[in-house]
Amino acid sequence: MTSRTFPPRRHRGVLPRLLAAAALAGAVLAPAPVALAADEEPGGDVVWGVQPSTPDGPDGRTAFEYQVAPGSVITDWVAVTNRGTAPATFRVYAADATADYDSGAFALVGADVPSTGAGAWTSVDGAPSACEDEADVVCALGLGASITLEPGARADLPFTITVPHDATPGDHTAGVVAGYLSETGGEGATVRREDRVGARIYLRVDGPLTPGLGVSGTVADYAASWIPFFPGSAHAGFEVVNAGNTRVSVTPSVRLTGPFGIDLGTVALDPIENLVPGATTHVSAELPGIPPLLLLTADVTLTATPASGVAASDPLPAPVTASVVAWAVPWTGLAVLAVIAGAVWLVIWRRRRTRAQLAEELAEYAERVRAENAAPLEPAPAGAGYVPRAGQETP
């Protein structure tokens, strides 16, 4: 489809800050995920795309990749296209990249968080890109250029990346995004949500590369089956940390062993792609069919694999390992055994008590008989006939 380009209406300087302040005065800015590369984000009747471009339009790139020396200045272009059916206003700016904690996916800092890295170095169409105060929400919401596009229109915007002279070697990652602000309200409250579409920036600064991986927060537990002594499930969780200065992909795996090193199996987890320097993500593994052997050991291994782009030929860090121990107790089975043992003890106790009671009764009866046999013979009343005792002969 051929798109016609319409000159966008730009609003810079004071106006974006006034709009941001007004938004904060009576609303809450809700966080929203960001779609990257050349994805399109629906926002009701608003659908738009962002991709690398030139002054004459998109050039087929899927991301911005650069390798430069400290102090370099880069100029490039980004295209924003309104694919919806209504005019729409977008805020176009750069934001620092990180990783989603739960999935490890590429993510950007929130729209209300000022960037301090590559996002702060990137000025879109000459607009402000950084805040003096890292906690200044009003400033953060006023960064970037504001453009309004008619349906089907595209704007090719220049941006400049000014790399500091003291920039550290290695990878610095960000994204150029176009955000669309929508409002929802109810019961006197208004929530403003910014949906974002963007293209990634992979910027490498010349200098020594020190790839590194770390694992922390390793935990494990065991969920016993409700059927006595049947296999249950083991769970392991841990954090993967990119402790180096290069992007790296990671393949985690978890190996379970029982007492005396009994091998219970190994599971290879989904790889984490392009984990950016300094990012941390949480990984969890569920391993079913694990017998309750009282004690389990979970051995976590992180194996580095090449990232994409300029990082594909990087040296890789050595594998990283960590171990954690968990109890694997068959509580249901032990409960059943406890009930059976209690029932057996009760039966034995009742039998013993019955025998003891019978012995006591027999002893009491024998004692009464002996007492009766040993009692003295009482004289018979006058005039009464002789009454022999049992066993005596009549004289």
C-alpha positions as CSV (number, residue, x, y, z in Angstrom):
1,M,0.0,0.0,0.0
2,T,1.4,3.4,-1.0
3,S,1.1,6.0,1.8
4,R,1.1,9.8,1.2
5,T,3.1,11.9,3.6
6,F,1.4,14.8,5.3
7,P,3.5,17.5,7.1
8,P,2.9,16.7,10.8
9,R,1.9,19.4,13.3
10,R,4.6,19.7,15.9
11,H,4.3,21.0,19.4
12,R,7.6,21.5,21.3
13,G,9.0,23.3,24.3
14,V,6.4,24.6,26.8
15,L,3.3,23.1,25.4
16,P,4.1,19.4,26.0
17,R,5.0,20.3,29.6
18,L,1.8,22.1,30.1
19,L,-0.1,19.2,28.7
20,A,1.8,16.8,31.0
21,A,1.1,19.0,34.1
22,A,-2.6,19.1,33.2
23,A,-2.7,15.4,32.8
24,L,-1.1,14.9,36.2
25,A,-3.5,17.3,37.9
26,G,-6.6,15.2,37.5
27,A,-5.5,11.8,36.4
28,V,-3.4,8.7,36.9
29,L,-1.1,7.6,34.1
30,A,-1.6,3.9,33.8
31,P,1.4,1.8,32.6
32,A,1.1,0.0,29.3
33,P,3.3,-2.5,27.5
34,V,5.3,-1.3,24.5
35,A,5.2,-3.1,21.1
36,L,8.6,-2.9,19.4
37,A,10.1,-3.4,15.9
38,A,7.6,-2.5,13.3
39,D,4.6,-3.7,15.3
40,E,1.2,-2.0,15.1
41,E,-0.8,-1.1,18.2
42,P,-4.6,-0.9,18.1
43,G,-6.0,1.9,20.3
44,G,-9.7,1.7,19.4
45,D,-9.9,3.4,15.9
46,V,-6.2,4.3,16.2
47,V,-3.6,1.9,14.7
48,W,-0.1,3.0,14.0
49,G,3.4,1.7,13.3
50,V,7.0,2.8,13.9
51,Q,10.0,1.7,11.9
52,P,13.5,2.8,10.9
53,S,13.4,5.2,8.1
54,T,15.2,7.8,5.9
55,P,14.2,11.3,4.7
56,D,12.4,9.5,1.9
57,G,10.7,6.8,3.9
58,P,11.3,3.3,5.6
59,D,14.4,1.4,4.4
60,G,13.6,-2.1,5.5
61,R,15.7,-2.1,8.7
62,T,14.0,-3.7,11.8
63,A,16.2,-1.9,14.4
64,F,18.7,0.9,14.7
65,E,22.2,-0.6,15.2
66,Y,25.4,1.4,15.7
67,Q,28.9,0.9,16.8
68,V,30.7,4.2,17.5
69,A,33.4,5.8,19.6
70,P,32.6,7.9,22.7
71,G,31.7,11.5,21.8
72,S,30.1,10.5,18.5
73,V,27.0,12.1,17.2
74,I,24.6,10.0,15.1
75,T,21.7,11.2,13.0
76,D,19.0,8.9,11.7
77,W,15.3,8.9,10.8
78,V,12.2,7.2,12.2
79,A,8.9,6.8,10.5
80,V,5.5,7.0,12.3
81,T,2.5,6.0,10.3
82,N,-1.2,6.4,11.2
83,R,-2.9,3.3,9.9
84,G,-6.2,4.1,11.6
85,T,-9.4,5.7,10.4
86,A,-9.2,8.9,12.4
87,P,-6.6,11.7,13.0
88,A,-4.3,10.9,15.9
89,T,-1.7,12.7,18.0
90,F,1.4,10.9,19.0
91,R,4.3,11.7,21.4
92,V,7.5,10.5,19.8
93,Y,10.5,10.2,22.1
94,A,13.3,7.8,23.2
95,A,13.3,5.7,26.3
96,D,15.9,3.5,28.0
97,A,15.6,-0.3,27.6
98,T,15.5,-2.9,30.2
99,A,14.1,-6.4,30.5
100,D,10.7,-7.5,31.7
101,Y,11.2,-9.1,35.1
102,D,8.7,-11.9,34.6
103,S,9.4,-12.8,31.0
104,G,12.9,-11.5,30.2
105,A,11.4,-9.8,27.1
106,F,12.8,-6.5,25.8
107,A,11.1,-3.6,27.6
108,L,11.3,0.1,28.1
109,V,11.1,2.3,31.2
110,G,7.7,3.8,31.9
111,A,6.4,6.8,30.1
112,D,6.6,8.8,33.3
113,V,10.2,7.8,34.1
114,P,13.0,10.0,32.7
115,S,15.7,8.1,30.8
116,T,19.3,8.4,32.0
117,G,21.1,6.3,29.4
118,A,20.8,6.0,25.6
119,G,17.2,7.2,25.8
120,A,18.4,10.5,27.3
121,W,21.1,10.8,24.6
122,T,18.5,10.6,21.8
123,S,16.6,13.7,20.8
124,V,13.7,13.3,18.4
125,D,13.3,16.2,15.9
126,G,15.3,18.4,18.2
127,A,12.9,18.0,21.1
128,P,14.0,17.6,24.8
129,S,15.2,14.1,25.7
130,A,16.4,14.3,29.3
131,C,15.4,15.7,32.7
132,E,17.7,17.2,35.3
133,D,15.8,15.4,38.1
134,E,15.4,11.7,37.6
135,A,12.2,11.7,39.6
136,D,10.5,14.6,37.7
137,V,7.4,13.0,36.3
138,V,6.1,16.2,34.7
139,C,9.3,16.6,32.8
140,A,9.3,12.9,31.7
141,L,5.8,13.3,30.2
142,G,6.8,16.4,28.3
143,L,9.8,14.9,26.5
144,G,9.9,14.3,22.8
145,A,8.0,15.7,19.8
146,S,4.2,15.8,19.5
147,I,2.8,15.1,16.0
148,T,-0.7,14.9,14.6
149,L,-1.3,12.6,11.6
150,E,-4.3,12.2,9.4
151,P,-5.5,8.7,8.5
152,G,-2.9,7.0,6.3
153,A,-0.3,9.7,6.8
154,R,3.3,9.1,7.7
155,A,5.9,11.4,9.3
156,D,9.6,10.8,8.8
157,L,11.3,12.4,11.8
158,P,15.0,13.0,12.3
159,F,16.6,12.1,15.6
160,T,20.1,12.7,16.9
161,I,22.0,10.5,19.4
162,T,24.8,12.4,21.2
163,V,27.1,9.9,22.8
164,P,28.9,11.3,25.9
165,H,32.6,11.5,25.8
166,D,32.7,9.5,29.0
167,A,30.2,6.8,27.8
168,T,31.2,3.4,29.1
169,P,32.3,0.7,26.6
170,G,29.8,-1.9,25.6
171,D,26.1,-2.0,24.7
172,H,23.6,0.8,25.5
173,T,20.0,0.0,24.5
174,A,16.9,2.1,24.1
175,G,13.9,2.5,21.9
176,V,12.3,5.2,19.8
177,V,8.6,5.1,20.5
178,A,5.4,6.8,19.4
179,G,2.9,6.9,22.3
180,Y,-0.8,7.4,22.0
181,L,-2.6,8.8,25.0
182,S,-6.2,7.5,25.7
183,E,-8.5,8.3,28.6
184,T,-11.0,6.2,30.6
185,G,-13.0,7.4,33.5
186,G,-15.6,6.4,36.0
187,E,-16.8,7.4,39.5
188,G,-15.1,10.8,39.3
189,A,-11.6,9.4,38.4
190,T,-9.9,9.6,35.1
191,V,-7.1,7.2,34.0
192,R,-4.9,8.2,31.2
193,R,-3.1,5.3,29.4
194,E,-0.3,5.7,27.0
195,D,0.1,2.8,24.5
196,R,3.4,2.7,22.7
197,V,4.9,1.3,19.6
198,G,8.6,1.6,19.0
199,A,11.8,0.5,17.2
200,R,14.8,-0.7,19.1
201,I,18.2,1.1,19.4
202,Y,21.2,-1.1,19.8
203,L,24.2,1.2,20.4
204,R,27.7,-0.1,21.1
205,V,30.4,2.1,22.4
206,D,34.0,1.2,21.5
207,G,36.2,-0.2,24.3
208,P,36.9,-3.4,26.2
209,L,34.0,-5.9,26.3
210,T,33.4,-7.8,29.5
211,P,30.5,-10.2,29.1
212,G,29.1,-11.7,32.3
213,L,26.2,-13.6,33.7
214,G,25.0,-14.1,37.3
215,V,22.3,-16.1,39.1
216,S,20.7,-15.1,42.4
217,G,17.7,-15.7,44.5
218,T,17.6,-19.5,43.9
219,V,14.8,-21.2,45.7
220,A,13.1,-24.7,45.4
221,D,10.2,-26.5,46.9
222,Y,8.2,-29.7,46.5
223,A,4.4,-30.3,46.2
224,A,3.5,-33.8,47.2
225,S,0.8,-35.7,45.5
226,W,-2.5,-36.2,47.4
227,I,-2.2,-39.9,46.6
228,P,0.1,-41.4,49.2
229,F,3.6,-42.0,48.0
230,F,2.8,-41.1,44.4
231,P,5.2,-38.7,42.5
232,G,4.7,-35.0,43.1
233,S,6.0,-31.8,41.5
234,A,9.2,-29.8,42.1
235,H,9.5,-26.1,41.6
236,A,12.7,-24.1,41.1
237,G,12.9,-20.3,40.8
238,F,15.9,-18.0,40.3
239,E,17.0,-14.6,38.9
240,V,19.2,-14.3,35.8
241,V,21.4,-11.2,35.8
242,N,23.4,-9.7,32.9
243,A,26.4,-8.7,34.9
244,G,28.5,-7.7,31.8
245,N,28.5,-4.8,29.4
246,T,27.2,-6.7,26.3
247,R,23.9,-8.0,25.2
248,V,23.7,-11.8,25.6
249,S,21.1,-14.5,25.1
250,V,20.8,-17.2,27.8
251,T,19.5,-20.8,28.0
252,P,18.7,-21.8,31.6
253,S,18.4,-25.4,32.7
254,V,17.5,-27.2,35.9
255,R,18.8,-30.6,37.0
256,L,17.2,-32.4,39.9
257,T,18.9,-35.1,42.0
258,G,17.8,-37.1,45.0
259,P,19.8,-38.5,47.9
260,F,23.2,-40.1,47.0
261,G,23.0,-38.3,43.6
262,I,20.0,-40.1,42.2
263,D,19.3,-38.4,38.8
264,L,15.7,-37.3,38.6
265,G,15.9,-35.5,35.3
266,T,17.0,-32.2,33.6
267,V,14.7,-29.6,32.0
268,A,15.9,-27.0,29.5
269,L,13.9,-23.8,29.8
270,D,12.9,-21.3,27.2
271,P,15.9,-19.1,26.1
272,I,16.1,-15.5,27.1
273,E,16.9,-13.4,24.0
274,N,19.1,-10.3,24.0
275,L,19.2,-9.6,27.7
276,V,20.6,-6.1,28.0
277,P,23.4,-5.2,30.4
278,G,22.3,-4.6,33.9
279,A,18.9,-6.3,33.4
280,T,17.5,-8.9,35.8
281,T,14.7,-11.4,34.9
282,H,13.0,-14.1,37.0
283,V,12.8,-17.7,35.7
284,S,10.8,-20.5,37.2
285,A,10.7,-24.2,36.3
286,E,8.0,-26.8,37.2
287,L,9.1,-30.4,37.1
288,P,6.3,-33.0,37.5
289,G,6.7,-36.7,38.2
290,I,9.3,-36.4,41.0
291,P,9.2,-39.1,43.6
292,P,9.2,-38.1,47.3
293,L,12.7,-39.1,48.2
294,L,12.8,-36.8,51.3
295,L,15.6,-34.6,49.9
296,L,16.0,-32.9,46.5
297,T,18.9,-30.8,45.1
298,A,18.2,-28.4,42.2
299,D,21.2,-27.5,40.1
300,V,20.7,-24.4,38.0
301,T,22.9,-23.8,34.9
302,L,22.9,-20.6,32.8
303,T,24.5,-21.1,29.3
304,A,25.2,-18.0,27.2
305,T,24.5,-17.9,23.5
306,P,25.1,-15.2,21.0
307,A,22.8,-12.2,20.9
308,S,21.6,-10.6,17.6
309,G,23.3,-8.0,15.5
310,V,26.7,-6.7,16.3
311,A,26.7,-8.8,19.5
312,A,26.5,-12.1,17.4
313,S,30.3,-12.4,17.3
314,D,31.0,-11.4,20.9
315,P,32.9,-13.6,23.3
316,L,30.6,-15.4,25.6
317,P,30.8,-15.7,29.4
318,A,31.4,-19.0,31.0
319,P,28.3,-21.0,32.2
320,V,27.1,-20.0,35.6
321,T,25.7,-22.5,38.2
322,A,23.9,-22.5,41.5
323,S,22.4,-25.1,43.7
324,V,19.6,-25.2,46.3
325,V,18.2,-28.0,48.5
326,A,14.5,-28.7,49.2
327,W,12.6,-31.3,51.3
328,A,10.6,-33.8,49.4
329,V,8.4,-35.3,52.1
330,P,5.4,-37.5,51.2
331,W,3.2,-35.8,53.8
332,T,0.0,-37.5,52.6
333,G,1.6,-40.9,52.8
334,L,3.0,-40.2,56.3
335,A,-0.4,-39.0,57.4
336,V,-1.9,-42.3,56.2
337,L,0.8,-44.3,58.0
338,A,0.2,-42.2,61.1
339,V,-3.6,-43.0,61.0
340,I,-2.9,-46.7,60.5
341,A,-0.3,-46.8,63.3
342,G,-2.7,-45.1,65.6
343,A,-5.5,-47.5,64.8
344,V,-3.2,-50.5,65.4
345,W,-2.0,-49.1,68.7
346,L,-5.6,-48.5,69.7
347,V,-6.6,-52.1,69.0
348,I,-3.6,-53.4,70.8
349,W,-4.3,-51.1,73.8
350,R,-7.9,-52.1,74.0
351,R,-7.0,-55.8,73.9
352,R,-4.4,-55.4,76.6
353,R,-6.9,-53.4,78.7
354,T,-9.6,-56.0,78.3
355,R,-7.2,-58.8,79.3
356,A,-6.0,-56.8,82.3
357,Q,-9.6,-56.1,83.4
358,L,-10.5,-59.8,83.0
359,A,-7.4,-60.8,85.1
360,E,-8.5,-58.3,87.8
361,E,-12.0,-59.7,87.9
362,L,-10.8,-63.3,88.1
363,A,-8.4,-62.3,90.9
364,E,-11.2,-60.6,92.8
365,Y,-13.5,-63.6,92.4
366,A,-10.8,-66.0,93.6
367,E,-10.2,-63.8,96.6
368,R,-13.9,-63.8,97.5
369,V,-13.9,-67.6,97.3
370,R,-10.9,-68.0,99.5
371,A,-12.4,-65.6,102.0
372,E,-15.6,-67.5,102.1
373,N,-13.8,-70.9,102.6
374,A,-11.7,-69.5,105.4
375,A,-14.6,-68.0,107.4
376,P,-15.2,-69.7,111.0
377,L,-18.2,-71.9,111.6
378,E,-21.0,-70.2,113.7
379,P,-22.8,-72.3,116.5
380,A,-26.3,-73.4,115.7
381,P,-29.1,-72.0,117.7
382,A,-30.6,-74.0,120.5
383,G,-33.2,-76.6,119.4
384,A,-32.0,-76.3,115.8
385,G,-31.0,-79.5,114.1
386,Y,-27.5,-80.1,112.9
387,V,-26.8,-78.7,109.6
388,P,-23.5,-80.0,108.2
389,R,-21.3,-77.8,106.1
390,A,-20.7,-78.7,102.6
391,G,-18.5,-81.8,102.3
392,Q,-19.1,-83.0,105.9
393,E,-20.8,-86.2,106.8
394,T,-23.8,-86.4,109.0
395,P,-22.8,-88.0,112.4
